[in-house]
Amino acid sequence: MELIASLERELQQLDRQSLRRRLRVAETPCAPRMKVDGRDMLAFCSNDYLGLASHPLLIEALQEGASRYGVGSGASHLISGHSRAHALLEERFADFLSPHIESPRALYFCTGYMANLAVLSALAGRDADLFSEELNHASLIDGARLSRSNLKVYPHGDAAALEQLLKASTAKTKLVVTDSVFSMDGDLAPLPEMLRLCEQYGAWLVVDDAHGFGVLGQNGRGALEHFNLRSPYLVYMGTLGKAAGVGGAFVAAHSTVIEWLVQRARPYIYTTAAAPALAHALMASMDIIDGAEGAQRRSHLRALIAQLRSELNLQRWKLFPSDTAIQPVIIGTNEEAMRAGAALYEQGFWVPGIRPPTVPAGTARLRITLSASHTGQEVSQLASAFNLLEAFA
Ligand SMILES: *Cc1c(COP(=O)(O)O)cnc(C)c1O
């Protein structure tokens, strides 16, 4: 059939550019030691930054949640799917973020992708100006498109360029949208300067803290705690499938913003509520993040990050300047990055290669992510493997 043949030709084109992606099948829980397609691997790819994805207390809480609330929610939140488990979790998030957001309320979403679509499409319409950082996550880009607002992209980390755009805007509604930690680079947005600009020019600041929530800040409250920010202009999105180890996301903001999302956010309204048992498991995750164990895990993770950066000794390849658990090694061409990734894989190290269009052309990379469940010895093994591989590549 011609339709199929045409897709086949496009797929072959991807092969020629070393851009064809493939799925690997994990046969064990998300953890540093995994069985992947039948092989034992040491994994440096997950976003399970605190090592909670297979934590015994969370497994137990998920089971308890299923016994108490059943398996499915049965309906969307506004019909009959909003369970006590969701409501308690939302109160917990509002309380947790209360040092940083005035009159806080929180809303739980099935995924971070949907939360971003929801926030941008509900807060920005056709007559709004939406200022988006050039390295923003795909879900923010798609949310901006869904909102049909006027999109203005500003260069990475460039608050001065953002100010010029804000100054020139005559739109009544302005939305500045950014990742806090950039997911492919690991660096941080200059949030204090950005918030100052948003307050000056009367714009919302939407912060996607997918890689900061649970990890950054003394208490794991994320980027807002890291930078010590508090403002009614902040609309905060934290995902729960990364450091929190489960899945879903939440938006925390002034209670009026959240009430508006409940009324208007289509990705919230027109979808079945996530299983209440997941919300119940997330309460156990919050107990850990907010307690002594969370603090210990964050401090171990910080030590591993420093260790990896000091033990990697690269000449041609470039370790990105990042203080977070995301430590990309920039290799350059798609072919060399994929070859390096395959060589590491052969040695039992699972480090994903990231290629365009996820990152700019010519900056294909191996993206190392560290977790509090790694040991110092495992990090040393990875660093030696990288050092040797580059020397002989
Ligand atoms: C992972 C991620 C998302 C999407 O969150 P999910 O819960 O996985 O859908 C959004 N933004 C950023 C920056 C992310 O890294």
The ligand as a Gaussian input file, in Angstrom:
#p B3LYP/6-31G(d) Opt

LIG

0 1
 C        9.398000      15.178000      31.960000
 C        9.074000      16.598000      31.704000
 C        7.760000      17.023000      31.497000
 C        6.630000      16.067000      31.331000
 O        6.261000      15.473000      32.520000
 P        5.552000      14.043000      32.475000
 O        4.944000      13.897000      33.806000
 O        6.625000      13.060000      32.187000
 O        4.531000      14.105000      31.365000
 C        7.518000      18.373000      31.394000
 N        8.521000      19.267000      31.443000
 C        9.811000      18.892000      31.600000
 C       10.882000      19.931000      31.645000
 C       10.125000      17.545000      31.716000
 O       11.396000      17.164000      31.844000

